[in-house]
Amino acid sequence: MLSDWVILLLFVVTWIMFTALVGVTVGVALRLRGIEHLERSRAWYEQERRGLGHPVPELPVITQDGQTLTLGQPPVVPAVVGALSQRSPPCQPVRDRLASLSAWLHHHHLFPVVARPTGEATEDWADAHAFLLGDAALSALGLRQFPSVLCIDRQGILRGRGPLRSPDDLVEIVSVVLLGLPSAREGMTPQ
């Protein structure tokens, strides 16, 4: 028969091996979950980058006077597309300053376009110059968030897109991406 101290020693060694095995298993599971998270993040990033540096899809743009133009084709280049919605409270500050933002864009020879989701009346957008209509158009441009902005250069190439937290963000993004200015926050912001 084994003495008590040998049984106790076997029990302690077994317990140490068991906890080590559990620790290794948990560590491997956490590492696999981290790798899976990184892979999902990479896929999301690639999807967001998709289209940058490539021509924008040729989508119909309707001006206030009813003329149909094509996004990415003259005269709708260079262009700034702002995804706005009447039903989105974060869009209200941008909508309130839409006239001054459009004037600022025109001053810099940029074509302003408001991208709206399906079902919003054009009459409610008196300060807008042109419209890109419908959820399919928004999706084709990768605009999934309201408010957000998309920048198209003189050759019809998508140069950038991003969310807007304020009207000043639109000026900042356009200044850096399309105008090549270091910052628009100092003295260039339209009121």
Stockholm file with secondary structure:
# STOCKHOLM 1.0

chainA/1-191         MLSDWVILLLFVVTWIMFTALVGVTVGVALRLRGIEHLERSRAWYEQERRGLGHPVPELPVITQDGQTLTLGQPPVVPAVVGALSQRSPPCQPVRDRLASLSAWLHHHHLFPVVARPTGEATEDWADAHAFLLGDAALSALGLRQFPSVLCIDRQGILRGRGPLRSPDDLVEIVSVVLLGLPSAREGMTPQ
#=GR chainA/1-191 SS CCCHHHHHHHHHHHHHHHHHHHHHHHHHHHHHHHHHHHHHHHHHHHHHHTTTTSBCCCCEEEETTSCEEETTSTTSCSEEEEECCTTCGGGHHHHHTHHHHHHHHHHTTCEEEEEECTTCCGGGCTTCSEEEESHHHHHHTTCCSSSEEEEECTTSBEEEEEECSSHHHHHHHHHHHTSCCSCSTTTCCCC
#=GC SS_cons         CCCHHHHHHHHHHHHHHHHHHHHHHHHHHHHHHHHHHHHHHHHHHHHHHTTTTSBCCCCEEEETTSCEEETTSTTSCSEEEEECCTTCGGGHHHHHTHHHHHHHHHHTTCEEEEEECTTCCGGGCTTCSEEEESHHHHHHTTCCSSSEEEEECTTSBEEEEEECSSHHHHHHHHHHHTSCCSCSTTTCCCC
//
